[in-house]
Amino acid sequence: MTDRHLWLRHETRTTERRTPIVPSDARRLVENGVRITVEDSPQRIFPTEAYEEAGCEVTEPGRWPSAPSNAVIVGLKELPDEPAELTHRHVFFGHAYKGQPGAEALLRRFAAGGGALLDLEYLVDDQGRRLAAFGFWAGYLGAALAVLHHRGGLQTPLVPMAKEEMEARLRASEGDLTALVIGALGRSGSGARAALDEAGVEPTCWDVAETRDLDKGALLAHDLMVNTVLTTSPVPPFLTDKDLDAPDRRLRTLADVTVDVGSPMNVLPFYDTTTDWDHPVRRLREHPPLDLIAIDNLPSLLPREASTDFSTALLPQLLDFRTGGAWGRCLDRFRRASHELSLTTRELPDD
Ligand SMILES: NC(=O)c1ccc[n+]([C@@H]2O[C@H](COP(=O)([O-])OP(=O)(O)OC[C@H]3O[C@@H](n4cnc5c(N)ncnc54)[C@H](O)[C@@H]3O)[C@@H](O)[C@H]2O)c1
């Protein structure tokens, strides 16, 4: 492990305050012989000094293209558009294997530079279960924002906050409502249930069994719905434009945590643009009203809790980087996606 070099990059998205490695876990990695370079980042929820104190080297934001070739660049969200050729191994959420917008362009950049995407979404155990995920907090926040909006208490623009503050807002919110969580047995689903519980709402919970023969009437009879489904093969849409036009629709607030916009897996294919922190809610219908919340960086609203949980889950994988079968599976997935586009991938240096 002595030559392992991780490079924690600054996130270019200005609202992204999370990090995949928190200072206490950086310290564990350093103690285990891992060299860590941390790009200074004005928005990261943990100060750069905390990484320095943990034994990391510090550099300027955005320096990763000039990192040593053996360095593994670690981040969360999208890379900047430059450089055109990606030469390193990159650990982050690439959103590149489900035909999403920009997916092919990203894979082409890796092919051009000979680097590799080790996509965190595909870091799985030998049963295919995700090893590190933000799902719980995504579901928690999707449901929390939906309840607060439905009850007339959502303050915008959204800003990151501490969990205790969000809990207090949920407990203070009032108003009868019926809620449905789809994908309720998953990580986001359990987060959504936790937020609804905090708000005093006991939701209807559906997962695969309940949507196999979908009762759209029952779905539309809820005031609020939270979609937290993760599907890997296309399924018929849960709702279409036509369903939203049903005059007897009771549904008023829809939080789509999944936000599979533009993907063939999208179970809610009636909108094509996400919402954001400045404008978290978009009105889809006027009579009767229907409001959509479709934010793709929900856990960033609770950056400390989300980062800490994620980093805890990722740490054993980073400590086991050389031998871990999970990273090999990640690399295989990248190569398969590249080959499907007839792109050539290069052999990586043997660690
Ligand atoms: N908006 C955000 O900021 C954000 C952040 C993190 C994750 N996500 C997304 O949230 C989604 C859920 O992630 P997760 O970690 O909870 O996944 P998960 O695998 O833990 O849970 C998904 C659940 O969906 C269920 N499911 C699959 N197909 C279904 C179907 N046809 N009908 C009903 N239920 C079905 C599964 O059985 C599972 O219980 C993913 O798409 C993920 O990308 C969004």
PDBQT file of the ligand as one rigid body, heavy atoms in Angstrom, charges set to zero:
ROOT
HETATM    1  N1  LIG A 401     -31.609  13.023  -5.947  1.00  0.00    +0.000 N 
HETATM    2  C1  LIG A 401     -30.470  12.768  -5.333  1.00  0.00    +0.000 C 
HETATM    3  O1  LIG A 401     -29.805  13.678  -4.854  1.00  0.00    +0.000 OA
HETATM    4  C2  LIG A 401     -30.011  11.355  -5.183  1.00  0.00    +0.000 A 
HETATM    5  C3  LIG A 401     -28.931  11.048  -4.352  1.00  0.00    +0.000 A 
HETATM    6  C4  LIG A 401     -28.577   9.709  -4.163  1.00  0.00    +0.000 A 
HETATM    7  C5  LIG A 401     -29.271   8.721  -4.843  1.00  0.00    +0.000 A 
HETATM    8  N2  LIG A 401     -30.285   9.068  -5.684  1.00  0.00    +0.000 N 
HETATM    9  C6  LIG A 401     -31.029   8.070  -6.442  1.00  0.00    +0.000 C 
HETATM   10  O2  LIG A 401     -32.012   7.477  -5.621  1.00  0.00    +0.000 OA
HETATM   11  C7  LIG A 401     -32.382   6.228  -6.212  1.00  0.00    +0.000 C 
HETATM   12  C8  LIG A 401     -32.519   5.183  -5.136  1.00  0.00    +0.000 C 
HETATM   13  O3  LIG A 401     -31.240   4.895  -4.559  1.00  0.00    +0.000 OA
HETATM   14  P1  LIG A 401     -31.113   3.882  -3.343  1.00  0.00    +0.000 P 
HETATM   15  O4  LIG A 401     -29.710   4.012  -2.849  1.00  0.00    +0.000 OA
HETATM   16  O5  LIG A 401     -32.215   4.087  -2.391  1.00  0.00    +0.000 OA
HETATM   17  O6  LIG A 401     -31.308   2.494  -4.080  1.00  0.00    +0.000 OA
HETATM   18  P2  LIG A 401     -31.726   1.128  -3.397  1.00  0.00    +0.000 P 
HETATM   19  O7  LIG A 401     -31.269   0.068  -4.342  1.00  0.00    +0.000 OA
HETATM   20  O8  LIG A 401     -31.262   1.067  -1.977  1.00  0.00    +0.000 OA
HETATM   21  O9  LIG A 401     -33.310   1.159  -3.368  1.00  0.00    +0.000 OA
HETATM   22  C9  LIG A 401     -34.093   1.153  -4.534  1.00  0.00    +0.000 C 
HETATM   23  C10 LIG A 401     -35.398   0.484  -4.209  1.00  0.00    +0.000 C 
HETATM   24  O10 LIG A 401     -36.199   0.537  -5.389  1.00  0.00    +0.000 OA
HETATM   25  C11 LIG A 401     -36.886  -0.688  -5.451  1.00  0.00    +0.000 C 
HETATM   26  N3  LIG A 401     -37.389  -0.911  -6.808  1.00  0.00    +0.000 N 
HETATM   27  C12 LIG A 401     -36.704  -1.288  -7.921  1.00  0.00    +0.000 A 
HETATM   28  N4  LIG A 401     -37.531  -1.401  -8.966  1.00  0.00    +0.000 NA
HETATM   29  C13 LIG A 401     -38.770  -1.089  -8.521  1.00  0.00    +0.000 A 
HETATM   30  C14 LIG A 401     -40.036  -1.036  -9.109  1.00  0.00    +0.000 A 
HETATM   31  N5  LIG A 401     -40.209  -1.322 -10.406  1.00  0.00    +0.000 N 
HETATM   32  N6  LIG A 401     -41.092  -0.696  -8.333  1.00  0.00    +0.000 NA
HETATM   33  C15 LIG A 401     -40.945  -0.400  -7.023  1.00  0.00    +0.000 A 
HETATM   34  N7  LIG A 401     -39.768  -0.450  -6.389  1.00  0.00    +0.000 NA
HETATM   35  C16 LIG A 401     -38.677  -0.782  -7.124  1.00  0.00    +0.000 A 
HETATM   36  C17 LIG A 401     -35.862  -1.722  -5.012  1.00  0.00    +0.000 C 
HETATM   37  O11 LIG A 401     -36.469  -2.965  -4.674  1.00  0.00    +0.000 OA
HETATM   38  C18 LIG A 401     -35.244  -1.006  -3.827  1.00  0.00    +0.000 C 
HETATM   39  O12 LIG A 401     -35.933  -1.274  -2.625  1.00  0.00    +0.000 OA
HETATM   40  C19 LIG A 401     -31.293   5.915  -7.231  1.00  0.00    +0.000 C 
HETATM   41  O13 LIG A 401     -31.794   6.136  -8.519  1.00  0.00    +0.000 OA
HETATM   42  C20 LIG A 401     -30.208   6.903  -6.916  1.00  0.00    +0.000 C 
HETATM   43  O14 LIG A 401     -29.447   7.261  -8.062  1.00  0.00    +0.000 OA
HETATM   44  C21 LIG A 401     -30.662  10.351  -5.857  1.00  0.00    +0.000 A 
ENDROOT
TORSDOF 0
